[in-house]
Amino acid sequence: MAFAWKASGISYNRYISVASRVVRRSLKEDKRIAAEKRGESDLRFAKWENGKQGEVKNLADANAAAESSAGSS
């Protein structure tokens, strides 16, 4: 017997993401806010050149800047 997430054609990681979001949304207001903050992720990256680390940037900010510059050209 196949798992429900596998039968629906989604990955296990996607299934866990959806399930955790549903659980967080079902909590009472005070607990929900705290749980949503724990569920956020912040990705950062740095470009390395000549063996030296460059400026550390937030991935979401860099992505937004790249999309806006691509859209204006």
N, CA, C and O atoms as a Tripos MOL2 file, in Angstrom:
@<TRIPOS>MOLECULE
protein
  292   291    73     0     0
PROTEIN
NO_CHARGES

@<TRIPOS>ATOM
      1 N           0.8370   -1.1760    0.0000 N.3       1 MET1
      2 CA          0.0000    0.0000    0.0000 C.3       1 MET1
      3 C           0.8870    1.2450    0.0000 C.2       1 MET1
      4 O           1.7900    1.3780    0.8260 O.2       1 MET1
      5 N           0.6200    2.1370   -0.9200 N.am      2 ALA2
      6 CA          1.4360    3.3530   -1.0570 C.3       2 ALA2
      7 C           1.0100    4.3920   -0.0240 C.2       2 ALA2
      8 O          -0.1410    4.4310    0.4120 O.2       2 ALA2
      9 N           1.9530    5.2140    0.3460 N.am      3 PHE3
     10 CA          1.6420    6.3230    1.2410 C.3       3 PHE3
     11 C           0.7760    7.3380    0.5040 C.2       3 PHE3
     12 O           0.8370    7.4410   -0.7220 O.2       3 PHE3
     13 N          -0.0350    8.0910    1.2600 N.am      4 ALA4
     14 CA         -0.9490    9.0640    0.6440 C.3       4 ALA4
     15 C          -0.1760   10.1440   -0.1050 C.2       4 ALA4
     16 O          -0.5880   10.5530   -1.1900 O.2       4 ALA4
     17 N           0.9320   10.6090    0.4520 N.am      5 TRP5
     18 CA          1.7010   11.6670   -0.2130 C.3       5 TRP5
     19 C           2.3260   11.1580   -1.5010 C.2       5 TRP5
     20 O           2.4330   11.8930   -2.4830 O.2       5 TRP5
     21 N           2.7310    9.9120   -1.4920 N.am      6 LYS6
     22 CA          3.3470    9.3360   -2.6840 C.3       6 LYS6
     23 C           2.2900    9.1070   -3.7710 C.2       6 LYS6
     24 O           2.5430    9.3450   -4.9520 O.2       6 LYS6
     25 N           1.1110    8.6440   -3.3620 N.am      7 ALA7
     26 CA          0.0280    8.3960   -4.3070 C.3       7 ALA7
     27 C          -0.4670    9.6940   -4.9480 C.2       7 ALA7
     28 O          -0.9240    9.6940   -6.0910 O.2       7 ALA7
     29 N          -0.3730   10.8110   -4.1970 N.am      8 SER8
     30 CA         -0.8360   12.0910   -4.7490 C.3       8 SER8
     31 C           0.2100   12.7580   -5.6290 C.2       8 SER8
     32 O          -0.0700   13.7810   -6.2540 O.2       8 SER8
     33 N           1.4100   12.1930   -5.6860 N.am      9 GLY9
     34 CA          2.4340   12.6990   -6.5950 C.3       9 GLY9
     35 C           3.2730   13.8390   -6.0480 C.2       9 GLY9
     36 O           3.8690   14.5850   -6.8250 O.2       9 GLY9
     37 N           3.3370   13.9950   -4.7300 N.am     10 ILE10
     38 CA          4.1990   15.0370   -4.1570 C.3      10 ILE10
     39 C           5.3480   14.3860   -3.3920 C.2      10 ILE10
     40 O           5.2770   13.2190   -3.0080 O.2      10 ILE10
     41 N           6.3960   15.1590   -3.1810 N.am     11 SER11
     42 CA          7.5510   14.6320   -2.4640 C.3      11 SER11
     43 C           7.2670   14.6130   -0.9590 C.2      11 SER11
     44 O           6.3450   15.2690   -0.4740 O.2      11 SER11
     45 N           8.0710   13.8540   -0.2500 N.am     12 TYR12
     46 CA          7.9200   13.7730    1.2030 C.3      12 TYR12
     47 C           8.1600   15.1380    1.8460 C.2      12 TYR12
     48 O           7.4470   15.5190    2.7740 O.2      12 TYR12
     49 N           9.1580   15.8750    1.3590 N.am     13 ASN13
     50 CA          9.4400   17.2010    1.9170 C.3      13 ASN13
     51 C           8.2620   18.1440    1.7270 C.2      13 ASN13
     52 O           7.9270   18.9110    2.6300 O.2      13 ASN13
     53 N           7.6360   18.0930    0.5680 N.am     14 ARG14
     54 CA          6.4610   18.9350    0.3020 C.3      14 ARG14
     55 C           5.3010   18.5290    1.2160 C.2      14 ARG14
     56 O           4.5860   19.3870    1.7350 O.2      14 ARG14
     57 N           5.1160   17.2220    1.4100 N.am     15 TYR15
     58 CA          4.0740   16.7100    2.2950 C.3      15 TYR15
     59 C           4.2800   17.2240    3.7220 C.2      15 TYR15
     60 O           3.3340   17.6930    4.3560 O.2      15 TYR15
     61 N           5.4990   17.1390    4.2210 N.am     16 ILE16
     62 CA          5.8000   17.6100    5.5760 C.3      16 ILE16
     63 C           5.5600   19.1110    5.6830 C.2      16 ILE16
     64 O           5.0440   19.5820    6.6960 O.2      16 ILE16
     65 N           5.9230   19.8600    4.6610 N.am     17 SER17
     66 CA          5.7090   21.3060    4.6530 C.3      17 SER17
     67 C           4.2240   21.6460    4.7470 C.2      17 SER17
     68 O           3.8320   22.5110    5.5300 O.2      17 SER17
     69 N           3.4070   20.9760    3.9600 N.am     18 VAL18
     70 CA          1.9580   21.2140    3.9860 C.3      18 VAL18
     71 C           1.3710   20.8140    5.3300 C.2      18 VAL18
     72 O           0.5680   21.5510    5.9010 O.2      18 VAL18
     73 N           1.7650   19.6600    5.8350 N.am     19 ALA19
     74 CA          1.2420   19.1800    7.1170 C.3      19 ALA19
     75 C           1.6090   20.1170    8.2630 C.2      19 ALA19
     76 O           0.7730   20.4000    9.1200 O.2      19 ALA19
     77 N           2.8370   20.5950    8.2880 N.am     20 SER20
     78 CA          3.2490   21.4940    9.3680 C.3      20 SER20
     79 C           2.5320   22.8350    9.2820 C.2      20 SER20
     80 O           2.2010   23.4300   10.3070 O.2      20 SER20
     81 N           2.2890   23.3150    8.0580 N.am     21 ARG21
     82 CA          1.5480   24.5680    7.8920 C.3      21 ARG21
     83 C           0.1100   24.4230    8.3980 C.2      21 ARG21
     84 O          -0.4250   25.3380    9.0250 O.2      21 ARG21
     85 N          -0.5100   23.2800    8.1280 N.am     22 VAL22
     86 CA         -1.8810   23.0230    8.5920 C.3      22 VAL22
     87 C          -1.9230   22.9780   10.1100 C.2      22 VAL22
     88 O          -2.8330   23.5400   10.7210 O.2      22 VAL22
     89 N          -0.9580   22.3230   10.7210 N.am     23 VAL23
     90 CA         -0.9240   22.2410   12.1850 C.3      23 VAL23
     91 C          -0.7230   23.6250   12.7890 C.2      23 VAL23
     92 O          -1.3990   23.9800   13.7550 O.2      23 VAL23
     93 N           0.1990   24.4110   12.2320 N.am     24 ARG24
     94 CA          0.4310   25.7600   12.7640 C.3      24 ARG24
     95 C          -0.8200   26.6240   12.6800 C.2      24 ARG24
     96 O          -1.1240   27.3710   13.6090 O.2      24 ARG24
     97 N          -1.5440   26.5250   11.5740 N.am     25 ARG25
     98 CA         -2.7440   27.3410   11.3860 C.3      25 ARG25
     99 C          -3.8850   26.9130   12.2960 C.2      25 ARG25
    100 O          -4.8020   27.6990   12.5350 O.2      25 ARG25
    101 N          -3.8540   25.6950   12.8050 N.am     26 SER26
    102 CA         -4.9330   25.2180   13.6650 C.3      26 SER26
    103 C          -4.7360   25.6070   15.1310 C.2      26 SER26
    104 O          -5.6410   25.4180   15.9450 O.2      26 SER26
    105 N          -3.5830   26.1380   15.4710 N.am     27 LEU27
    106 CA         -3.3060   26.5140   16.8620 C.3      27 LEU27
    107 C          -4.0230   27.7970   17.2510 C.2      27 LEU27
    108 O          -4.4340   28.5830   16.3970 O.2      27 LEU27
    109 N          -4.1650   27.9950   18.5690 N.am     28 LYS28
    110 CA         -4.7270   29.2510   19.0660 C.3      28 LYS28
    111 C          -3.7570   30.3780   18.7500 C.2      28 LYS28
    112 O          -2.5730   30.1400   18.5150 O.2      28 LYS28
    113 N          -4.2630   31.6060   18.7470 N.am     29 GLU29
    114 CA         -3.5180   32.7800   18.2660 C.3      29 GLU29
    115 C          -2.1230   32.9100   18.8660 C.2      29 GLU29
    116 O          -1.1530   33.0400   18.1190 O.2      29 GLU29
    117 N          -1.9900   32.8790   20.1850 N.am     30 ASP30
    118 CA         -0.6780   33.0880   20.8120 C.3      30 ASP30
    119 C           0.3180   31.9870   20.4630 C.2      30 ASP30
    120 O           1.4850   32.2610   20.1860 O.2      30 ASP30
    121 N          -0.1450   30.7510   20.4780 N.am     31 LYS31
    122 CA          0.7290   29.6210   20.1260 C.3      31 LYS31
    123 C           1.0350   29.6190   18.6260 C.2      31 LYS31
    124 O           2.1380   29.2570   18.2170 O.2      31 LYS31
    125 N           0.0620   30.0200   17.8120 N.am     32 ARG32
    126 CA          0.2390   30.0420   16.3600 C.3      32 ARG32
    127 C           1.3310   31.0140   15.9500 C.2      32 ARG32
    128 O           2.1600   30.6920   15.0990 O.2      32 ARG32
    129 N           1.3410   32.1920   16.5410 N.am     33 ILE33
    130 CA          2.3480   33.2060   16.1920 C.3      33 ILE33
    131 C           3.7510   32.6960   16.5160 C.2      33 ILE33
    132 O           4.6750   32.8500   15.7190 O.2      33 ILE33
    133 N           3.8990   32.0900   17.6860 N.am     34 ALA34
    134 CA          5.2080   31.5510   18.0690 C.3      34 ALA34
    135 C           5.6310   30.4110   17.1380 C.2      34 ALA34
    136 O           6.8000   30.3180   16.7640 O.2      34 ALA34
    137 N           4.6970   29.5560   16.7680 N.am     35 ALA35
    138 CA          5.0130   28.4300   15.8850 C.3      35 ALA35
    139 C           5.3570   28.9150   14.4750 C.2      35 ALA35
    140 O           6.2510   28.3570   13.8370 O.2      35 ALA35
    141 N           4.6710   29.9310   13.9840 N.am     36 GLU36
    142 CA          4.9640   30.4520   12.6430 C.3      36 GLU36
    143 C           6.3540   31.0640   12.5840 C.2      36 GLU36
    144 O           7.0340   30.9540   11.5650 O.2      36 GLU36
    145 N           6.7820   31.7050   13.6590 N.am     37 LYS37
    146 CA          8.1350   32.2660   13.6900 C.3      37 LYS37
    147 C           9.1850   31.1650   13.6230 C.2      37 LYS37
    148 O          10.2220   31.3390   12.9820 O.2      37 LYS37
    149 N           8.9300   30.0360   14.2740 N.am     38 ARG38
    150 CA          9.8670   28.9100   14.2250 C.3      38 ARG38
    151 C           9.8970   28.2890   12.8380 C.2      38 ARG38
    152 O          10.9100   27.7050   12.4500 O.2      38 ARG38
    153 N           8.8150   28.4000   12.0840 N.am     39 GLY39
    154 CA          8.7380   27.8010   10.7650 C.3      39 GLY39
    155 C           9.4140   28.6060    9.6750 C.2      39 GLY39
    156 O           9.6110   28.0960    8.5720 O.2      39 GLY39
    157 N           9.7730   29.8450    9.9500 N.am     40 GLU40
    158 CA         10.4310   30.6820    8.9500 C.3      40 GLU40
    159 C          11.8880   30.2670    8.7870 C.2      40 GLU40
    160 O          12.5220   29.8100    9.7380 O.2      40 GLU40
    161 N          12.4000   30.4260    7.6040 N.am     41 SER41
    162 CA         13.8060   30.1270    7.3770 C.3      41 SER41
    163 C          14.4630   31.3260    6.7090 C.2      41 SER41
    164 O          13.8230   32.0780    5.9730 O.2      41 SER41
    165 N          15.7200   31.4820    6.9740 N.am     42 ASP42
    166 CA         16.4730   32.6010    6.4450 C.3      42 ASP42
    167 C          17.7350   32.0440    5.8070 C.2      42 ASP42
    168 O          18.6170   31.5410    6.5030 O.2      42 ASP42
    169 N          17.8230   32.1310    4.4950 N.am     43 LEU43
    170 CA         18.9820   31.5980    3.7900 C.3      43 LEU43
    171 C          19.9210   32.7390    3.4070 C.2      43 LEU43
    172 O          19.4870   33.7980    2.9540 O.2      43 LEU43
    173 N          21.1810   32.5030    3.5930 N.am     44 ARG44
    174 CA         22.1970   33.4930    3.2420 C.3      44 ARG44
    175 C          23.2770   32.8180    2.4120 C.2      44 ARG44
    176 O          23.4930   31.6100    2.5050 O.2      44 ARG44
    177 N          23.9430   33.6170    1.6040 N.am     45 PHE45
    178 CA         25.0180   33.0770    0.7820 C.3      45 PHE45
    179 C          26.1080   34.1270    0.6470 C.2      45 PHE45
    180 O          25.8970   35.3130    0.9030 O.2      45 PHE45
    181 N          27.2660   33.6620    0.2430 N.am     46 ALA46
    182 CA         28.4010   34.5490   -0.0120 C.3      46 ALA46
    183 C          29.1420   34.0270   -1.2300 C.2      46 ALA46
    184 O          29.3250   32.8200   -1.3910 O.2      46 ALA46
    185 N          29.5620   34.9330   -2.0740 N.am     47 LYS47
    186 CA         30.3340   34.5630   -3.2580 C.3      47 LYS47
    187 C          31.8180   34.5640   -2.8810 C.2      47 LYS47
    188 O          32.3150   35.5200   -2.2860 O.2      47 LYS47
    189 N          32.5060   33.4990   -3.2270 N.am     48 TRP48
    190 CA         33.9270   33.3810   -2.9310 C.3      48 TRP48
    191 C          34.7270   33.6670   -4.1960 C.2      48 TRP48
    192 O          34.4420   33.1180   -5.2600 O.2      48 TRP48
    193 N          35.7300   34.5320   -4.0680 N.am     49 GLU49
    194 CA         36.6280   34.8330   -5.1740 C.3      49 GLU49
    195 C          38.0660   34.8320   -4.6750 C.2      49 GLU49
    196 O          38.3830   35.4460   -3.6570 O.2      49 GLU49
    197 N          38.9220   34.1420   -5.3950 N.am     50 ASN50
    198 CA         40.3470   34.0620   -5.0530 C.3      50 ASN50
    199 C          40.5770   33.6080   -3.6140 C.2      50 ASN50
    200 O          41.4870   34.0970   -2.9430 O.2      50 ASN50
    201 N          39.7580   32.6790   -3.1440 N.am     51 GLY51
    202 CA         39.9300   32.1320   -1.8060 C.3      51 GLY51
    203 C          39.4390   33.0200   -0.6860 C.2      51 GLY51
    204 O          39.6950   32.7270    0.4810 O.2      51 GLY51
    205 N          38.7310   34.1100   -1.0070 N.am     52 LYS52
    206 CA         38.2230   35.0120    0.0250 C.3      52 LYS52
    207 C          36.7070   35.1190   -0.0830 C.2      52 LYS52
    208 O          36.1330   35.2020   -1.1690 O.2      52 LYS52
    209 N          36.0910   35.1120    1.0860 N.am     53 GLN53
    210 CA         34.6350   35.2010    1.1310 C.3      53 GLN53
    211 C          34.1890   36.6420    0.8970 C.2      53 GLN53
    212 O          34.7260   37.5800    1.4870 O.2      53 GLN53
    213 N          33.2010   36.7930    0.0300 N.am     54 GLY54
    214 CA         32.6390   38.1090   -0.2280 C.3      54 GLY54
    215 C          31.5710   38.4540    0.7910 C.2      54 GLY54
    216 O          31.4610   37.8170    1.8380 O.2      54 GLY54
    217 N          30.7940   39.4590    0.4740 N.am     55 GLU55
    218 CA         29.7330   39.9270    1.3680 C.3      55 GLU55
    219 C          28.6410   38.8580    1.5130 C.2      55 GLU55
    220 O          28.2210   38.2470    0.5300 O.2      55 GLU55
    221 N          28.1940   38.6440    2.7460 N.am     56 VAL56
    222 CA         27.1150   37.6970    3.0060 C.3      56 VAL56
    223 C          25.7960   38.4040    2.7260 C.2      56 VAL56
    224 O          25.5260   39.4810    3.2580 O.2      56 VAL56
    225 N          24.9670   37.7700    1.8680 N.am     57 LYS57
    226 CA         23.7020   38.3880    1.4650 C.3      57 LYS57
    227 C          22.5360   37.4610    1.7840 C.2      57 LYS57
    228 O          22.6870   36.2390    1.8170 O.2      57 LYS57
    229 N          21.3790   38.0570    2.0170 N.am     58 ASN58
    230 CA         20.1570   37.3090    2.2210 C.3      58 ASN58
    231 C          19.6680   36.8310    0.8590 C.2      58 ASN58
    232 O          19.6070   37.6230   -0.0810 O.2      58 ASN58
    233 N          19.3250   35.5690    0.7350 N.am     59 LEU59
    234 CA         18.9310   34.9900   -0.5490 C.3      59 LEU59
    235 C          17.6530   35.6240   -1.0900 C.2      59 LEU59
    236 O          17.5660   35.8910   -2.2880 O.2      59 LEU59
    237 N          16.6680   35.8680   -0.2410 N.am     60 ALA60
    238 CA         15.4030   36.4560   -0.6940 C.3      60 ALA60
    239 C          15.6250   37.8720   -1.2340 C.2      60 ALA60
    240 O          15.0550   38.2380   -2.2620 O.2      60 ALA60
    241 N          16.4460   38.6670   -0.5480 N.am     61 ASP61
    242 CA         16.7270   40.0330   -1.0040 C.3      61 ASP61
    243 C          17.4870   40.0250   -2.3300 C.2      61 ASP61
    244 O          17.1750   40.8080   -3.2270 O.2      61 ASP61
    245 N          18.4800   39.1490   -2.4590 N.am     62 ALA62
    246 CA         19.2600   39.0680   -3.6940 C.3      62 ALA62
    247 C          18.3920   38.6010   -4.8530 C.2      62 ALA62
    248 O          18.5510   39.0740   -5.9780 O.2      62 ALA62
    249 N          17.4770   37.6780   -4.5850 N.am     63 ASN63
    250 CA         16.5890   37.1820   -5.6300 C.3      63 ASN63
    251 C          15.6410   38.2880   -6.0970 C.2      63 ASN63
    252 O          15.4110   38.4420   -7.2970 O.2      63 ASN63
    253 N          15.0910   39.0560   -5.1530 N.am     64 ALA64
    254 CA         14.1920   40.1560   -5.5060 C.3      64 ALA64
    255 C          14.9210   41.2180   -6.3220 C.2      64 ALA64
    256 O          14.3630   41.7490   -7.2830 O.2      64 ALA64
    257 N          16.1620   41.5320   -5.9510 N.am     65 ALA65
    258 CA         16.9470   42.5220   -6.6860 C.3      65 ALA65
    259 C          17.2520   42.0420   -8.1020 C.2      65 ALA65
    260 O          17.2040   42.8270   -9.0490 O.2      65 ALA65
    261 N          17.5630   40.7640   -8.2480 N.am     66 ALA66
    262 CA         17.8610   40.2010   -9.5680 C.3      66 ALA66
    263 C          16.6140   40.2120  -10.4550 C.2      66 ALA66
    264 O          16.7040   40.5060  -11.6470 O.2      66 ALA66
    265 N          15.4600   39.8970   -9.8810 N.am     67 GLU67
    266 CA         14.2230   39.9140  -10.6690 C.3      67 GLU67
    267 C          13.8540   41.3180  -11.1010 C.2      67 GLU67
    268 O          13.3950   41.5170  -12.2260 O.2      67 GLU67
    269 N          14.0470   42.3040  -10.2230 N.am     68 SER68
    270 CA         13.7030   43.6710  -10.5850 C.3      68 SER68
    271 C          14.6390   44.2190  -11.6580 C.2      68 SER68
    272 O          14.2040   44.9630  -12.5360 O.2      68 SER68
    273 N          15.9290   43.8540  -11.5970 N.am     69 SER69
    274 CA         16.8540   44.3230  -12.6170 C.3      69 SER69
    275 C          16.6180   43.6090  -13.9410 C.2      69 SER69
    276 O          16.8230   44.2050  -14.9990 O.2      69 SER69
    277 N          16.1960   42.3560  -13.9120 N.am     70 ALA70
    278 CA         15.8920   41.6130  -15.1360 C.3      70 ALA70
    279 C          14.6070   42.1510  -15.7780 C.2      70 ALA70
    280 O          14.4850   42.1810  -17.0030 O.2      70 ALA70
    281 N          13.6650   42.5700  -14.9540 N.am     71 GLY71
    282 CA         12.4090   43.0880  -15.4680 C.3      71 GLY71
    283 C          12.5270   44.4740  -16.0810 C.2      71 GLY71
    284 O          11.7510   44.8330  -16.9670 O.2      71 GLY71
    285 N          13.5030   45.2630  -15.6070 N.am     72 SER72
    286 CA         13.6730   46.6300  -16.1200 C.3      72 SER72
    287 C          14.4760   46.6740  -17.4100 C.2      72 SER72
    288 O          14.4450   47.6810  -18.1160 O.2      72 SER72
    289 N          15.1990   45.5980  -17.7330 N.am     73 SER73
    290 CA         16.0000   45.6160  -18.9680 C.3      73 SER73
    291 C          15.2770   45.0340  -20.1450 C.2      73 SER73
    292 O          15.8280   44.9840  -21.2450 O.2      73 SER73
@<TRIPOS>BOND
     1     1     2 1
     2     2     3 1
     3     3     4 2
     4     3     5 am
     5     5     6 1
     6     6     7 1
     7     7     8 2
     8     7     9 am
     9     9    10 1
    10    10    11 1
    11    11    12 2
    12    11    13 am
    13    13    14 1
    14    14    15 1
    15    15    16 2
    16    15    17 am
    17    17    18 1
    18    18    19 1
    19    19    20 2
    20    19    21 am
    21    21    22 1
    22    22    23 1
    23    23    24 2
    24    23    25 am
    25    25    26 1
    26    26    27 1
    27    27    28 2
    28    27    29 am
    29    29    30 1
    30    30    31 1
    31    31    32 2
    32    31    33 am
    33    33    34 1
    34    34    35 1
    35    35    36 2
    36    35    37 am
    37    37    38 1
    38    38    39 1
    39    39    40 2
    40    39    41 am
    41    41    42 1
    42    42    43 1
    43    43    44 2
    44    43    45 am
    45    45    46 1
    46    46    47 1
    47    47    48 2
    48    47    49 am
    49    49    50 1
    50    50    51 1
    51    51    52 2
    52    51    53 am
    53    53    54 1
    54    54    55 1
    55    55    56 2
    56    55    57 am
    57    57    58 1
    58    58    59 1
    59    59    60 2
    60    59    61 am
    61    61    62 1
    62    62    63 1
    63    63    64 2
    64    63    65 am
    65    65    66 1
    66    66    67 1
    67    67    68 2
    68    67    69 am
    69    69    70 1
    70    70    71 1
    71    71    72 2
    72    71    73 am
    73    73    74 1
    74    74    75 1
    75    75    76 2
    76    75    77 am
    77    77    78 1
    78    78    79 1
    79    79    80 2
    80    79    81 am
    81    81    82 1
    82    82    83 1
    83    83    84 2
    84    83    85 am
    85    85    86 1
    86    86    87 1
    87    87    88 2
    88    87    89 am
    89    89    90 1
    90    90    91 1
    91    91    92 2
    92    91    93 am
    93    93    94 1
    94    94    95 1
    95    95    96 2
    96    95    97 am
    97    97    98 1
    98    98    99 1
    99    99   100 2
   100    99   101 am
   101   101   102 1
   102   102   103 1
   103   103   104 2
   104   103   105 am
   105   105   106 1
   106   106   107 1
   107   107   108 2
   108   107   109 am
   109   109   110 1
   110   110   111 1
   111   111   112 2
   112   111   113 am
   113   113   114 1
   114   114   115 1
   115   115   116 2
   116   115   117 am
   117   117   118 1
   118   118   119 1
   119   119   120 2
   120   119   121 am
   121   121   122 1
   122   122   123 1
   123   123   124 2
   124   123   125 am
   125   125   126 1
   126   126   127 1
   127   127   128 2
   128   127   129 am
   129   129   130 1
   130   130   131 1
   131   131   132 2
   132   131   133 am
   133   133   134 1
   134   134   135 1
   135   135   136 2
   136   135   137 am
   137   137   138 1
   138   138   139 1
   139   139   140 2
   140   139   141 am
   141   141   142 1
   142   142   143 1
   143   143   144 2
   144   143   145 am
   145   145   146 1
   146   146   147 1
   147   147   148 2
   148   147   149 am
   149   149   150 1
   150   150   151 1
   151   151   152 2
   152   151   153 am
   153   153   154 1
   154   154   155 1
   155   155   156 2
   156   155   157 am
   157   157   158 1
   158   158   159 1
   159   159   160 2
   160   159   161 am
   161   161   162 1
   162   162   163 1
   163   163   164 2
   164   163   165 am
   165   165   166 1
   166   166   167 1
   167   167   168 2
   168   167   169 am
   169   169   170 1
   170   170   171 1
   171   171   172 2
   172   171   173 am
   173   173   174 1
   174   174   175 1
   175   175   176 2
   176   175   177 am
   177   177   178 1
   178   178   179 1
   179   179   180 2
   180   179   181 am
   181   181   182 1
   182   182   183 1
   183   183   184 2
   184   183   185 am
   185   185   186 1
   186   186   187 1
   187   187   188 2
   188   187   189 am
   189   189   190 1
   190   190   191 1
   191   191   192 2
   192   191   193 am
   193   193   194 1
   194   194   195 1
   195   195   196 2
   196   195   197 am
   197   197   198 1
   198   198   199 1
   199   199   200 2
   200   199   201 am
   201   201   202 1
   202   202   203 1
   203   203   204 2
   204   203   205 am
   205   205   206 1
   206   206   207 1
   207   207   208 2
   208   207   209 am
   209   209   210 1
   210   210   211 1
   211   211   212 2
   212   211   213 am
   213   213   214 1
   214   214   215 1
   215   215   216 2
   216   215   217 am
   217   217   218 1
   218   218   219 1
   219   219   220 2
   220   219   221 am
   221   221   222 1
   222   222   223 1
   223   223   224 2
   224   223   225 am
   225   225   226 1
   226   226   227 1
   227   227   228 2
   228   227   229 am
   229   229   230 1
   230   230   231 1
   231   231   232 2
   232   231   233 am
   233   233   234 1
   234   234   235 1
   235   235   236 2
   236   235   237 am
   237   237   238 1
   238   238   239 1
   239   239   240 2
   240   239   241 am
   241   241   242 1
   242   242   243 1
   243   243   244 2
   244   243   245 am
   245   245   246 1
   246   246   247 1
   247   247   248 2
   248   247   249 am
   249   249   250 1
   250   250   251 1
   251   251   252 2
   252   251   253 am
   253   253   254 1
   254   254   255 1
   255   255   256 2
   256   255   257 am
   257   257   258 1
   258   258   259 1
   259   259   260 2
   260   259   261 am
   261   261   262 1
   262   262   263 1
   263   263   264 2
   264   263   265 am
   265   265   266 1
   266   266   267 1
   267   267   268 2
   268   267   269 am
   269   269   270 1
   270   270   271 1
   271   271   272 2
   272   271   273 am
   273   273   274 1
   274   274   275 1
   275   275   276 2
   276   275   277 am
   277   277   278 1
   278   278   279 1
   279   279   280 2
   280   279   281 am
   281   281   282 1
   282   282   283 1
   283   283   284 2
   284   283   285 am
   285   285   286 1
   286   286   287 1
   287   287   288 2
   288   287   289 am
   289   289   290 1
   290   290   291 1
   291   291   292 2
@<TRIPOS>SUBSTRUCTURE
     1 MET1         2 RESIDUE 1 A MET
     2 ALA2         6 RESIDUE 1 A ALA
     3 PHE3        10 RESIDUE 1 A PHE
     4 ALA4        14 RESIDUE 1 A ALA
     5 TRP5        18 RESIDUE 1 A TRP
     6 LYS6        22 RESIDUE 1 A LYS
     7 ALA7        26 RESIDUE 1 A ALA
     8 SER8        30 RESIDUE 1 A SER
     9 GLY9        34 RESIDUE 1 A GLY
    10 ILE10       38 RESIDUE 1 A ILE
    11 SER11       42 RESIDUE 1 A SER
    12 TYR12       46 RESIDUE 1 A TYR
    13 ASN13       50 RESIDUE 1 A ASN
    14 ARG14       54 RESIDUE 1 A ARG
    15 TYR15       58 RESIDUE 1 A TYR
    16 ILE16       62 RESIDUE 1 A ILE
    17 SER17       66 RESIDUE 1 A SER
    18 VAL18       70 RESIDUE 1 A VAL
    19 ALA19       74 RESIDUE 1 A ALA
    20 SER20       78 RESIDUE 1 A SER
    21 ARG21       82 RESIDUE 1 A ARG
    22 VAL22       86 RESIDUE 1 A VAL
    23 VAL23       90 RESIDUE 1 A VAL
    24 ARG24       94 RESIDUE 1 A ARG
    25 ARG25       98 RESIDUE 1 A ARG
    26 SER26      102 RESIDUE 1 A SER
    27 LEU27      106 RESIDUE 1 A LEU
    28 LYS28      110 RESIDUE 1 A LYS
    29 GLU29      114 RESIDUE 1 A GLU
    30 ASP30      118 RESIDUE 1 A ASP
    31 LYS31      122 RESIDUE 1 A LYS
    32 ARG32      126 RESIDUE 1 A ARG
    33 ILE33      130 RESIDUE 1 A ILE
    34 ALA34      134 RESIDUE 1 A ALA
    35 ALA35      138 RESIDUE 1 A ALA
    36 GLU36      142 RESIDUE 1 A GLU
    37 LYS37      146 RESIDUE 1 A LYS
    38 ARG38      150 RESIDUE 1 A ARG
    39 GLY39      154 RESIDUE 1 A GLY
    40 GLU40      158 RESIDUE 1 A GLU
    41 SER41      162 RESIDUE 1 A SER
    42 ASP42      166 RESIDUE 1 A ASP
    43 LEU43      170 RESIDUE 1 A LEU
    44 ARG44      174 RESIDUE 1 A ARG
    45 PHE45      178 RESIDUE 1 A PHE
    46 ALA46      182 RESIDUE 1 A ALA
    47 LYS47      186 RESIDUE 1 A LYS
    48 TRP48      190 RESIDUE 1 A TRP
    49 GLU49      194 RESIDUE 1 A GLU
    50 ASN50      198 RESIDUE 1 A ASN
    51 GLY51      202 RESIDUE 1 A GLY
    52 LYS52      206 RESIDUE 1 A LYS
    53 GLN53      210 RESIDUE 1 A GLN
    54 GLY54      214 RESIDUE 1 A GLY
    55 GLU55      218 RESIDUE 1 A GLU
    56 VAL56      222 RESIDUE 1 A VAL
    57 LYS57      226 RESIDUE 1 A LYS
    58 ASN58      230 RESIDUE 1 A ASN
    59 LEU59      234 RESIDUE 1 A LEU
    60 ALA60      238 RESIDUE 1 A ALA
    61 ASP61      242 RESIDUE 1 A ASP
    62 ALA62      246 RESIDUE 1 A ALA
    63 ASN63      250 RESIDUE 1 A ASN
    64 ALA64      254 RESIDUE 1 A ALA
    65 ALA65      258 RESIDUE 1 A ALA
    66 ALA66      262 RESIDUE 1 A ALA
    67 GLU67      266 RESIDUE 1 A GLU
    68 SER68      270 RESIDUE 1 A SER
    69 SER69      274 RESIDUE 1 A SER
    70 ALA70      278 RESIDUE 1 A ALA
    71 GLY71      282 RESIDUE 1 A GLY
    72 SER72      286 RESIDUE 1 A SER
    73 SER73      290 RESIDUE 1 A SER
